[in-house]
Amino acid sequence: MFNIVDFLPVGEENAITMTELAIILNCSKREARALIYEARCKGAVICSSPDSAKGGYFLPKNNDEVRRFIMFAEHRINSTKEATRSAKKFLKKGGFS
């Protein structure tokens, strides 16, 4: 078995898209995403960038890239929590019943 970290570029400017990564690994994007998740759970620091021009996955080259990734990920977490708040409130009030 291979280590996905070996296929990731270093530095945000070299980020690889999920599509590109799946092609390189010869797997689906879903499988590639699962491999990234597993590597992160095992301690790998794999960053992602939302940059629409060249966003994707990469290994950080410095602390600033790690910090930007943390800020990006925490913002997504907070946005998701906010998005589910009204749905939880709806269910608490009885939902469709």
C-alpha positions as CSV (number, residue, x, y, z in Angstrom):
1,M,0.0,0.0,0.0
2,F,1.2,3.5,-0.7
3,N,1.3,6.6,1.4
4,I,-0.9,9.4,-0.1
5,V,1.5,12.0,1.4
6,D,4.1,10.8,-1.2
7,F,1.8,12.1,-4.0
8,L,1.1,15.5,-2.6
9,P,3.1,18.6,-3.6
10,V,4.7,20.9,-1.1
11,G,3.4,24.5,-0.9
12,E,0.0,26.0,-1.5
13,E,1.1,27.4,-4.9
14,N,1.6,23.8,-6.0
15,A,-1.8,22.4,-4.7
16,I,-3.3,19.5,-6.6
17,T,-7.0,19.3,-7.2
18,M,-9.0,16.3,-6.1
19,T,-9.6,15.4,-9.7
20,E,-5.9,15.4,-10.5
21,L,-5.1,13.4,-7.3
22,A,-7.7,10.8,-8.2
23,I,-6.2,10.4,-11.7
24,I,-2.7,10.0,-10.3
25,L,-3.9,7.5,-7.8
26,N,-6.1,5.7,-10.3
27,C,-9.1,5.9,-8.0
28,S,-12.3,7.8,-7.6
29,K,-12.4,11.2,-6.0
30,R,-14.4,9.7,-3.1
31,E,-11.6,7.1,-2.5
32,A,-8.9,9.8,-2.7
33,R,-10.9,11.9,-0.2
34,A,-11.0,8.9,2.1
35,L,-7.3,8.4,1.8
36,I,-6.7,12.0,2.8
37,Y,-9.0,11.7,5.8
38,E,-7.2,8.5,6.9
39,A,-3.8,10.1,6.6
40,R,-5.0,13.1,8.6
41,C,-6.4,10.9,11.3
42,K,-3.0,9.2,11.5
43,G,-1.3,12.6,12.0
44,A,-0.4,13.8,8.5
45,V,-0.7,17.6,8.1
46,I,-2.4,17.8,4.7
47,C,-3.7,21.3,3.9
48,S,-6.3,22.3,1.4
49,S,-6.9,25.6,-0.2
50,P,-10.2,27.0,-1.4
51,D,-8.5,29.2,-4.1
52,S,-10.7,28.8,-7.1
53,A,-7.8,29.4,-9.5
54,K,-5.5,26.7,-8.1
55,G,-7.1,25.3,-5.0
56,G,-6.5,21.8,-3.8
57,Y,-4.4,19.7,-1.5
58,F,-0.8,20.1,-0.5
59,L,1.7,19.6,2.2
60,P,2.6,22.9,4.0
61,K,6.0,24.5,3.5
62,N,5.7,26.8,6.4
63,N,3.7,27.8,9.5
64,D,1.7,30.5,7.7
65,E,0.3,27.9,5.3
66,V,-0.8,25.7,8.3
67,R,-2.4,28.8,9.9
68,R,-4.3,29.7,6.8
69,F,-5.5,26.1,6.5
70,I,-6.7,26.1,10.1
71,M,-8.6,29.4,9.6
72,F,-10.2,28.1,6.4
73,A,-11.2,24.8,8.1
74,E,-12.6,26.4,11.2
75,H,-14.6,28.8,9.1
76,R,-16.2,25.9,7.2
77,I,-16.9,24.2,10.6
78,N,-18.7,27.3,11.9
79,S,-20.6,27.8,8.7
80,T,-21.8,24.2,8.8
81,K,-22.9,24.5,12.4
82,E,-24.8,27.6,11.5
83,A,-26.5,25.9,8.6
84,T,-27.7,23.1,10.7
85,R,-29.0,25.3,13.5
86,S,-32.4,26.0,11.8
87,A,-32.9,22.4,10.8
88,K,-32.3,21.3,14.5
89,K,-34.8,24.0,15.6
90,F,-37.3,22.7,13.1
91,L,-37.0,19.1,14.3
92,K,-37.2,20.2,18.0
93,K,-40.5,21.9,17.2
94,G,-41.9,18.7,15.8
95,G,-40.7,18.7,12.2
96,F,-43.2,17.5,9.6
97,S,-45.4,15.5,12.0
